[in-house]
Amino acid sequence: MQVFLTHLKEEGVSHVKWSEVSIHFLDKNIALVSNIAERYTQSGALFNKVGASYYVYLVDGEWKISAFAVHDVKNTLL
């Protein structure tokens, strides 16, 4: 995950906002989370929009990301 975030910073992205989020519970401790991420430059200009999907699980009361994929925004599961 750190390598991914470092790469975004190198491309000029300073922050990311989630504009839409969807959570689908597969069980009490497993969920699929999808979102639309808006990436912005330091000047506040929109860099791009992407979809992202996460497989998360609950361990000791804390949600952990097991896997994630960044993809075309039009394929986001909302």
C-alpha positions in Angstrom: 0.0 0.0 0.0 2.8 2.4 0.8 4.4 1.9 -2.6 1.1 2.7 -4.2 0.7 6.0 -2.2 4.3 7.0 -2.9 3.7 6.6 -6.6 0.6 8.8 -6.4 2.6 11.5 -4.7 5.3 11.3 -7.4 2.6 11.8 -10.0 1.6 15.1 -8.3 -1.4 13.9 -6.3 -1.6 15.6 -2.9 -4.9 14.3 -1.6 -7.8 12.0 -2.3 -11.5 12.4 -1.6 -14.0 9.5 -1.6 -17.2 10.9 -3.3 -19.3 7.7 -3.1 -18.9 4.5 -1.0 -20.7 1.2 -1.1 -20.3 -1.6 1.5 -21.6 -5.1 0.8 -21.3 -7.5 3.8 -20.6 -11.0 2.8 -20.6 -12.2 6.5 -20.4 -10.5 9.9 -16.6 -10.1 9.5 -16.1 -9.9 5.7 -17.1 -7.1 3.3 -16.6 -5.8 -0.2 -16.2 -2.0 -0.2 -16.2 0.1 -3.4 -15.7 3.8 -3.9 -15.1 6.5 -6.3 -11.9 8.3 -5.5 -11.3 11.8 -6.7 -7.5 12.6 -6.8 -6.4 16.2 -6.5 -3.1 18.1 -7.0 -1.6 20.5 -4.5 -3.3 23.4 -6.3 -6.7 21.8 -5.8 -7.2 20.8 -9.5 -8.8 17.4 -10.1 -6.1 15.0 -11.3 -8.4 12.2 -12.1 -11.3 10.0 -10.9 -11.0 6.2 -10.4 -13.0 3.4 -9.0 -11.5 1.3 -6.2 -12.7 -2.0 -4.6 -11.5 -3.5 -1.4 -11.9 -6.9 0.3 -11.9 -6.3 4.0 -12.2 -8.4 7.1 -12.8 -7.8 10.8 -10.1 -8.9 13.2 -10.1 -8.1 17.0 -12.7 -5.4 16.4 -10.7 -3.7 13.6 -11.3 -3.7 9.9 -8.3 -4.7 7.8 -7.8 -4.5 4.0 -6.9 -7.9 2.6 -6.8 -6.9 -1.1 -7.7 -3.9 -3.3 -7.9 -3.0 -6.9 -8.0 0.4 -8.6 -10.1 0.4 -11.8 -12.1 2.4 -14.3 -14.6 4.6 -12.5 -17.5 3.4 -14.6 -17.1 -0.1 -13.2 -17.4 0.8 -9.6 -19.9 -1.3 -7.6 -22.2 1.2 -6.1 
